[in-house]
Amino acid sequence: MHPKLKFLIIVLLIAFAFVYLKRVNYYEPVSLSFSEIDEIVFDSLSLYGTSPINRPLYIDKNAGAQIFSTLGNHSYIRHIYFKIPNSFFYDFSPFELQIGDEHISVVNKQVFLQYFKYEEKSQAYLLSFRKEGFNLIPKLKAISHWPKELKRLISLFSIFIALSILIYIFLTSKHFERVRNKTQFIVSFMRSKTITLLSKKLFFVITLIITLILLCFFVVAVYWGIYCGFVGYLFLLLIFCLLFQITFILSLFLRKNMVENIRLSLFSLFLVLFIFEFFLRYFDINASYLERNNLCYERIYNRVRDTRYYKRSPLMDVSYKTSEFTYFRKIYESGFVQPYPDSVKKENEYRILALGDSFTEGVGVALDSCWVSLLENKLQASFPDKDIYTFNAGASSSDPIFQHILLKEIFSAYNFDLVIVNINESDIYDIILRGGYERFKSDGKVRYRPYPRWEFLYSLSYIFRLVIINGLDYNHFLMKQDEFLQKKDESVNILFKALCNFKNFTNEHNQELLIVFQPTISEVLNNKYANFRGLFRRLKNSFEDIQIVDLYTFFIKELKLNHNNIYDYYWKIDGHYKGKGYNAHANKLHEYIIKNDIIK
């Protein structure tokens, strides 16, 4: 290896060990867990940190378990700040502070002030617990606490660095000199033949035609919204061809050897980027939900819909295959998985409308195994004197804003007795991307929120995503953490207003309303519910008679879902229910409806 390269590697390792790692004070999981604290007080608390280079770090807050934890999110932390209201000390809530193997019971204000020092600048309490001594090795071992994606990324980088060093050693070895000397005649032959057969002008024309053909393919793919792996590779190849064309212009001003070196450098860079892009896609680094299921990326902002009614395209069946299951749905003229009911109800008929997204539509199982179909069968068995009819108005990626419009403008004509609205964490994220009722424009179209201009590059290149997410600290919604948390709070407020609109509408039409809060697989695995606890309180404070089913509590406390049995209920990669999950969902709703005498 070249002495300068050795020296550079040694300097970088020393800088990492004695400059970066020296600033790390917390390299093991840190958690604050409360046993008895009022939910409103807990909502007012916040824990955040800073990285060794002073980047802000958001620390997860689990309202359901009343825990703050860095596990699985951050490992190298310089400072940890605990922001609390002044009222926290008036009625002190004891908590357990855990840092690695250290357990500290913070039982009163005096113990609290031993470990937390108030900092005027940040208006928060700084955690002052530190492990003394030379702890370089433990800090390096702390990589085991990093998130899976980050560890995978580091492994990927390590492989590339190792390959680069091996290639460099080979290129500078005597063995390569012998190989190059033996094959020199082939290179000379190719050069002479190329010069003879192709003039520079003809070569330029041919490469230009190839570039234009690639450009046409690329433009057509983008026009049709196809952002798959092939288009991503095509994008890289197109950039290479365009830059290669520029070298012909440079050849008019630069020496021949210099132009050849530029072309060789371009080809080498393209090859490295192509291989790197391939590995990032292969390991699903920063892949979207659709891409993890072998489908194309779908741009999430600034979309325009020609109709305000969110449903499938009528009479166009849905069929696709993921890595875990094959999905098929026959779509009727209604735009849903069944035709509209008769306008006139039968005698003793009890109609139930189920509104929701893909979990209501039943992605992951056959139609007769989704929770809507199962619930109909269970209720029919419990009420044999009634004709139970359910209409499945679930549509993948729908949200409560669209669903409220459907209820008000389409389903109001069919005299449903019970309206079930199924809510989950994805609804908050959908509202972040689409906005509230302002999405419905006066021209009858729907326009989502405007997008960052660089989303186009994000949709095409995994390398660009790596820079944006892992380098510049954006998330998968293309927002910084502070902006995302603000938008998330706004979305919860919009969701609250939408659910109030549901309740007011059903009250006006003498219908029963049942709101179901359903956990996603990540919420169960992380023992962390989305911002629904506060939503429960607000709804119950606004409507005394509101009916709410909390499936998160049911899954955690009654079914006792955990890391050992979660995949009996959810698909591991896709994240939707399996048959057992849909059955559990239907069982709880059936139990609730019977227990609360909703069907008279």
C-alpha positions in Angstrom: 0.0 0.0 0.0 1.2 3.5 -0.8 2.8 5.2 2.3 0.6 8.3 1.9 -2.6 6.1 1.9 -1.4 4.3 5.0 -0.7 7.6 6.7 -4.2 8.9 5.7 -5.9 5.8 7.1 -4.0 6.0 10.4 -4.8 9.8 10.8 -8.5 9.1 10.2 -8.5 6.2 12.8 -6.8 8.4 15.4 -9.2 11.3 14.7 -12.2 9.0 15.0 -10.9 7.4 18.3 -9.6 10.5 20.1 -11.7 13.3 18.7 -15.1 11.9 17.8 -15.3 9.1 20.3 -13.9 11.2 23.1 -17.0 13.4 22.9 -19.3 10.4 23.3 -20.7 10.3 26.9 -23.6 7.9 26.4 -22.8 4.8 24.2 -25.1 2.3 25.9 -29.0 2.4 25.9 -30.5 5.1 28.0 -34.1 4.9 29.2 -36.4 6.7 31.6 -39.4 4.6 32.7 -42.3 5.9 34.8 -44.5 3.6 36.7 -47.1 6.0 37.9 -47.6 9.3 36.1 -50.6 11.2 34.8 -50.9 10.9 31.0 -51.2 14.7 30.6 -48.0 15.2 32.6 -46.2 12.6 30.6 -47.2 14.2 27.4 -45.6 17.5 28.6 -42.2 15.8 29.1 -39.6 15.6 26.4 -36.1 14.0 26.2 -33.6 14.8 23.4 -29.9 14.6 22.8 -27.0 15.9 20.8 -24.5 13.9 18.7 -20.7 14.2 19.1 -20.9 16.9 16.4 -23.8 18.6 18.1 -26.5 17.5 15.8 -29.9 17.3 17.6 -31.2 13.8 18.3 -34.9 13.0 18.9 -35.3 10.3 21.6 -38.3 8.0 21.3 -41.3 8.6 23.6 -43.6 5.6 24.3 -46.9 7.0 25.7 -48.4 3.6 26.2 -45.6 2.2 28.3 -44.6 5.7 29.6 -40.9 5.2 28.6 -38.2 7.3 26.9 -35.6 5.1 25.3 -32.6 5.5 23.0 -32.5 1.7 22.2 -32.4 1.0 18.5 -32.2 4.7 17.5 -29.1 6.3 18.9 -25.9 5.0 20.5 -23.2 7.7 20.3 -24.7 10.6 22.3 -22.8 13.6 23.7 -25.5 15.3 25.8 -29.0 14.3 27.0 -31.5 16.9 28.0 -34.7 16.4 29.9 -37.3 19.1 29.4 -40.0 19.3 32.1 -42.7 21.8 33.1 -42.3 23.6 36.5 -45.3 21.7 37.8 -43.3 18.4 37.6 -41.7 19.1 41.0 -45.0 20.0 42.7 -46.2 16.4 42.5 -43.0 14.5 41.7 -43.5 11.3 39.7 -40.7 8.7 40.5 -39.0 7.1 37.6 -36.2 4.6 36.8 -33.1 5.8 35.1 -31.2 3.1 33.2 -27.9 3.6 31.5 -26.5 0.3 30.2 -26.2 -1.9 33.3 -26.6 1.0 35.7 -30.1 1.3 37.4 -30.9 4.5 39.3 -34.2 5.0 41.1 -35.1 8.7 41.0 -37.6 8.8 43.8 -37.7 12.5 44.7 -36.4 16.0 43.7 -33.2 15.6 45.7 -32.1 12.5 43.8 -33.2 14.1 40.5 -30.9 17.1 41.0 -28.0 14.8 41.7 -28.1 13.5 38.2 -29.8 16.3 36.3 -28.3 19.9 36.2 -30.4 22.8 35.0 -28.9 24.6 32.0 -30.1 28.1 31.3 -29.1 28.1 27.7 -31.2 25.1 26.7 -33.9 25.7 29.3 -33.7 22.0 30.2 -32.0 19.7 32.6 -28.8 18.1 31.5 -28.1 14.5 32.4 -24.7 14.6 34.2 -24.1 10.8 34.6 -20.9 9.7 32.9 -18.7 6.6 33.0 -15.1 7.6 33.8 -11.9 6.1 32.5 -10.5 4.9 29.2 -13.6 3.3 27.5 -12.6 3.2 23.8 -13.3 -0.6 23.5 -16.8 -0.4 25.2 -17.7 2.5 22.9 -16.7 0.5 19.8 -18.7 -2.5 21.1 -21.8 -0.2 21.4 -22.3 -0.6 17.7 -24.4 -3.6 18.6 -27.0 -1.2 20.0 -27.3 0.7 16.7 -30.4 0.3 14.4 -30.3 -2.6 12.0 -30.3 -0.3 8.9 -27.3 1.6 10.2 -25.4 -1.6 11.0 -26.2 -2.9 7.5 -25.0 0.3 6.0 -21.7 0.2 8.0 -21.2 -3.4 6.8 -21.8 -2.3 3.3 -19.3 0.5 3.6 -16.7 -1.9 5.1 -17.1 -4.3 2.2 -16.5 -1.4 -0.3 -13.5 -0.1 1.6 -12.0 -3.6 1.8 -12.6 -4.2 -2.0 -11.2 -0.8 -2.8 -8.0 -1.6 -0.9 -7.7 -5.0 -2.5 -8.1 -3.5 -6.0 -5.6 -0.8 -5.2 -3.1 -3.4 -4.0 -3.6 -5.5 -7.2 -3.3 -2.5 -9.5 0.0 -1.5 -7.9 1.4 -5.1 -7.7 4.1 -6.6 -10.0 1.6 -9.3 -11.0 -0.7 -6.7 -12.6 2.4 -5.2 -14.5 3.0 -8.6 -16.0 -0.7 -9.0 -17.0 -0.8 -5.6 -18.5 2.4 -6.2 -20.5 1.0 -9.5 -21.9 -2.3 -7.9 -22.9 -0.7 -4.7 -24.3 -0.9 -6.0 -27.9 -4.7 -6.4 -27.6 -5.1 -2.9 -26.4 -2.9 -1.6 -29.3 -4.8 -3.7 -31.8 -8.2 -2.4 -30.6 -7.0 1.2 -30.7 -5.7 0.9 -34.2 -8.8 -0.8 -35.5 -11.1 1.7 -33.8 -9.2 4.6 -35.2 -9.4 3.0 -38.7 -13.0 2.1 -38.6 -14.5 5.0 -36.7 -13.6 8.6 -37.1 -14.0 10.9 -34.1 -17.0 12.5 -35.7 -18.7 9.1 -36.3 -17.9 8.0 -32.8 -19.5 11.2 -31.5 -22.6 10.7 -33.6 -23.0 7.1 -32.4 -22.7 7.9 -28.7 -25.0 10.8 -29.2 -27.7 8.6 -30.8 -27.3 6.1 -27.9 -27.7 8.9 -25.4 -30.8 10.2 -27.1 -32.3 6.7 -27.2 -31.7 6.3 -23.4 -33.1 9.8 -22.8 -36.3 8.9 -24.7 -36.7 5.7 -22.6 -36.1 7.6 -19.4 -38.6 10.4 -20.2 -41.3 7.9 -21.1 -40.7 6.0 -17.8 -40.9 9.2 -15.8 -44.0 10.4 -17.6 -45.8 7.2 -16.8 -44.6 7.4 -13.1 -42.4 4.3 -13.3 -39.7 4.7 -10.6 -38.4 1.1 -10.4 -34.9 -0.2 -10.1 -34.4 -0.4 -13.9 -35.2 3.3 -14.2 -32.8 4.1 -11.4 -30.0 2.3 -13.2 -31.0 4.0 -16.5 -30.8 7.4 -14.7 -27.2 6.6 -13.7 -26.3 5.4 -17.2 -27.9 8.5 -18.8 -25.8 10.8 -16.6 -22.7 9.0 -17.6 -23.5 9.2 -21.3 -24.2 13.0 -21.0 -20.9 13.6 -19.2 -19.2 11.4 -21.8 -20.6 13.7 -24.5 -19.1 16.7 -22.8 -15.6 15.1 -23.2 -15.9 15.5 -26.9 -16.2 19.2 -26.4 -13.2 19.1 -23.9 -11.2 17.3 -26.6 -11.2 20.5 -28.6 -9.3 22.3 -25.9 -7.3 19.7 -23.9 -4.6 17.2 -24.8 -5.5 13.7 -25.9 -4.0 12.0 -22.9 -5.9 14.3 -20.5 -9.2 13.6 -22.2 -8.5 9.9 -22.1 -7.8 10.2 -18.3 -11.1 12.1 -17.8 -13.0 9.4 -19.7 -11.3 6.6 -17.7 -12.2 8.5 -14.5 -15.8 8.9 -15.6 -16.1 5.2 -16.4 -14.5 4.2 -13.1 -16.8 6.5 -11.2 -19.9 5.2 -13.0 -18.9 1.6 -12.3 -18.4 2.3 -8.6 -21.7 4.2 -8.3 -23.6 1.5 -10.3 -22.3 -1.3 -8.0 -23.0 0.9 -4.9 -26.6 1.6 -6.1 -27.1 -2.1 -6.8 -26.0 -3.1 -3.2 -28.2 -0.3 -1.6 -31.2 -1.6 -3.5 -30.4 -5.3 -2.8 -30.3 -4.6 0.9 -33.3 -2.3 0.8 -31.4 0.6 2.4 -34.0 3.4 2.8 -36.5 1.6 0.6 -40.1 2.6 0.7 -43.0 0.2 1.7 -43.8 -0.5 -2.0 -40.2 -1.1 -2.9 -39.8 -3.6 0.0 -42.6 -5.5 -1.6 -41.0 -5.6 -5.0 -43.1 -2.8 -6.4 -42.1 0.6 -7.8 -41.6 3.7 -5.8 -44.6 6.0 -5.7 -44.0 9.8 -5.3 -45.7 11.0 -2.2 -46.1 14.8 -2.7 -47.9 17.2 -5.0 -50.1 14.6 -6.6 -53.3 15.6 -8.4 -56.4 13.4 -8.4 -59.3 14.1 -10.8 -61.9 13.0 -8.3 -62.6 13.8 -4.6 -63.7 10.1 -4.0 -60.8 7.9 -3.0 -61.5 4.3 -4.3 -60.1 1.8 -6.8 -60.6 2.3 -10.5 -64.0 0.7 -11.3 -64.0 -2.7 -13.0 -60.2 -3.0 -12.9 -59.1 -6.0 -10.9 -56.1 -5.6 -8.5 -53.4 -8.2 -8.6 -49.8 -8.2 -7.5 -47.3 -10.5 -5.8 -45.0 -9.5 -2.9 -42.2 -11.5 -1.5 -44.7 -13.0 1.1 -48.1 -13.4 -0.6 -50.1 -13.0 -3.8 -52.9 -10.4 -3.6 -56.0 -10.3 -5.7 -59.2 -8.3 -5.5 -62.1 -8.1 -8.0 -63.2 -4.4 -8.2 -66.8 -3.7 -9.0 -68.4 -0.6 -10.6 -68.6 0.9 -7.2 -64.8 1.1 -7.1 -64.7 -1.3 -4.1 -64.5 -5.0 -3.5 -68.3 -5.4 -3.7 -71.2 -3.6 -5.5 -73.3 -1.0 -3.8 -76.2 -2.3 -1.8 -79.8 -1.8 -2.8 -81.2 1.6 -2.2 -84.1 0.1 -0.2 -83.3 -2.0 2.9 -84.8 -5.4 3.4 -87.0 -6.2 6.4 -84.8 -6.9 9.5 -81.7 -5.9 7.6 -78.9 -4.3 9.6 -76.3 -2.5 7.5 -72.8 -1.9 8.6 -70.3 0.4 6.7 -66.6 -0.3 7.2 -64.4 2.6 6.2 -60.6 2.4 6.3 -57.4 1.8 4.3 -55.6 -1.4 3.2 -56.2 -3.1 6.6 -60.0 -2.7 6.0 -59.7 -3.8 2.3 -57.9 -6.9 3.6 -54.4 -6.7 2.0 -52.5 -9.9 2.8 -55.4 -12.4 2.8 -58.4 -13.5 0.7 -61.5 -11.3 0.8 -63.4 -13.8 2.9 -60.6 -13.6 5.6 -60.5 -9.9 6.1 -62.0 -8.5 9.3 -65.1 -7.0 7.6 -66.2 -10.4 6.2 -65.3 -12.2 9.4 -67.2 -9.7 11.5 -70.3 -10.1 9.3 -70.2 -13.9 9.8 -69.8 -13.6 13.6 -72.6 -11.1 14.0 -74.9 -13.1 11.8 -74.3 -16.1 14.1 -75.1 -13.9 17.1 -78.2 -12.3 15.6 -79.9 -15.0 13.5 -83.2 -13.0 13.5 -81.5 -10.2 11.6 -80.0 -10.0 8.1 -76.5 -8.6 8.8 -75.0 -6.9 5.8 -71.5 -5.3 5.7 -70.1 -3.1 3.0 -66.3 -3.0 2.8 -65.3 0.5 1.8 -61.7 0.0 2.5 -59.2 1.3 -0.1 -55.4 1.0 0.1 -53.8 4.3 1.2 -57.1 6.0 1.9 -57.4 8.3 5.0 -60.2 9.6 7.2 -60.5 12.9 5.3 -61.3 11.0 2.1 -63.5 8.6 4.0 -65.6 11.4 5.6 -66.3 12.7 2.1 -67.4 9.2 0.9 -69.7 8.9 3.9 -71.2 12.3 3.4 -71.6 12.3 -0.4 -72.0 8.7 -1.4 -72.9 6.3 1.4 -75.5 8.6 3.0 -77.9 7.4 0.4 -77.8 3.7 1.6 -79.2 4.0 5.2 -76.4 2.3 7.1 -77.1 1.6 10.8 -73.5 1.4 12.0 -70.5 3.1 10.6 -67.1 1.7 11.6 -64.0 3.9 11.0 -60.7 2.0 11.2 -57.8 4.3 12.2 -54.0 3.5 12.3 -50.7 5.3 12.4 -50.5 5.5 8.6 -53.5 7.9 8.6 -51.4 10.5 10.5 -48.6 10.2 7.9 -51.1 10.4 5.0 -52.5 13.6 6.4 -48.9 15.0 6.7 -48.4 14.4 3.0 -51.8 15.3 1.7 -53.1 18.0 4.1 -56.6 18.3 5.5 -59.8 19.4 3.8 -57.9 22.1 1.9 -56.8 19.3 -0.5 -60.3 19.5 -2.1 -60.2 22.3 -4.7 -63.0 24.3 -6.2 -62.4 22.7 -9.7 -63.4 19.3 -8.3 -59.8 18.0 -8.2 -57.7 17.0 -5.3 -54.2 18.4 -4.8 -51.7 17.2 -2.1 -49.2 19.4 -0.4 -46.3 20.7 -2.5 -43.1 18.6 -2.6 -39.4 19.3 -2.2 -38.0 19.8 -5.7 -35.4 17.2 -5.0 -38.0 14.4 -4.5 -37.4 13.5 -8.1 -33.8 12.6 -7.4 -34.9 10.8 -4.2 -37.3 8.6 -6.2 -34.6 7.6 -8.7 -31.4 7.2 -6.7 -30.7 5.2 -3.5 -27.3 6.9 -3.3 -29.1 10.3 -3.2 -31.4 8.9 -0.4 -28.3 7.8 1.5 -27.0 11.3 1.4 -30.3 12.9 2.3 -31.4 10.5 5.1 -28.1 9.2 6.6 -26.1 12.3 5.9 -28.4 15.3 6.1 -30.8 13.9 8.7 -34.0 14.0 6.7 -36.6 11.2 7.3 -38.6 9.2 4.8 -41.1 12.0 4.6 -38.3 14.3 3.3 -38.5 16.4 6.4 -36.1 17.4 9.2 -37.1 15.9 12.6 -38.3 19.3 14.0 -40.5 20.0 11.0 -41.8 16.4 11.0 -42.9 16.6 14.7 -44.6 19.9 14.1 -46.5 18.5 11.0 -47.3 15.4 13.0 -49.0 17.4 15.8 -50.9 19.4 13.1 -52.0 16.1 11.5 -53.3 14.8 14.8 -55.4 17.9 15.1 -56.8 17.5 11.6 -57.6 13.8 12.4 -59.4 14.9 15.5 -61.6 17.4 13.5 -62.3 14.7 10.9 -63.4 12.2 13.6 -65.6 14.9 15.1 -67.2 15.4 11.7 -67.9 11.7 11.5 -69.6 11.8 14.9 -71.7 14.9 14.1 -72.7 13.4 10.7 -73.8 10.0 12.2 -75.7 11.8 15.0 -77.6 13.8 12.4 -78.5 10.7 10.5 -79.4 8.5 13.6 -76.5 6.2 12.9 -74.1 4.5 15.4 -70.4 5.3 15.1 -67.6 3.0 16.2 -64.0 4.3 15.9 -61.4 1.6 15.9 -57.7 2.4 16.7 -55.6 -0.4 15.3 -51.8 -0.7 16.0 -49.3 -1.3 13.2 -46.6 -4.0 13.5 -43.9 -1.4 14.4 -46.1 0.0 17.3 -46.4 -3.5 18.7 -42.7 -4.4 18.3 -41.6 -1.1 19.8 -44.3 -1.1 22.5 -45.1 2.4 21.4 -48.4 3.8 20.3 -48.8 6.8 18.0 -50.3 10.0 19.2 -53.6 8.4 19.9 -53.8 8.5 23.8 -54.4 12.3 23.7 -56.8 11.8 20.8 -58.9 9.4 23.0 -59.2 12.0 25.7 -60.1 14.8 23.4 -62.8 12.7 21.7 -64.3 11.5 25.0 -64.3 15.1 26.4 -66.1 16.3 23.2 -68.7 13.5 23.0 -69.9 11.6 26.1 -71.5 8.8 24.0 -68.6 8.2 21.6 -67.7 4.5 21.0 -63.9 3.7 20.8 -62.2 0.4 20.5 -58.5 0.4 21.4 -57.0 -2.6 19.7 -53.5 -1.7 20.9 -54.4 -2.5 24.5 -56.2 -5.6 23.4 -53.1 -6.9 21.4 -50.6 -6.0 24.1 -52.5 -6.9 27.3 -54.9 -9.6 26.3 -53.3 -11.3 23.3 -49.8 -10.5 24.8 -48.2 -9.9 21.4 -44.4 -9.6 21.5 -41.3 -10.3 19.5 -41.9 -14.0 19.9 -45.4 -14.3 18.4 -45.9 -11.1 16.5 -45.3 -12.8 13.1 -48.2 -15.1 13.7 -50.4 -12.1 13.3 -48.5 -9.8 10.9 -46.5 -10.3 7.7 -42.9 -9.6 8.6 -41.9 -7.6 5.6 -45.2 -6.2 4.3 -46.6 -5.4 7.8 -50.2 -6.1 7.1 -52.2 -8.7 9.1 -52.1 -12.4 8.4 -55.3 -14.4 8.8 -54.8 -14.7 12.5 -54.5 -10.9 12.9 -57.7 -10.2 10.9 -59.5 -12.8 13.0 -58.3 -11.2 16.3 -59.4 -7.8 14.9 -62.9 -9.1 14.1 -63.2 -11.0 17.4 -62.6 -7.8 19.4 -65.1 -5.8 17.4 -67.7 -8.6 17.7 -67.1 -8.7 21.5 -67.4 -4.9 21.8 -70.6 -4.7 19.7 -72.3 -7.5 21.8 -71.1 -6.1 25.1 -72.3 -2.6 24.4 -75.6 -3.5 22.8 -74.9 -1.6 19.7 -77.2 -3.8 17.6 -80.7 -3.5 19.1 
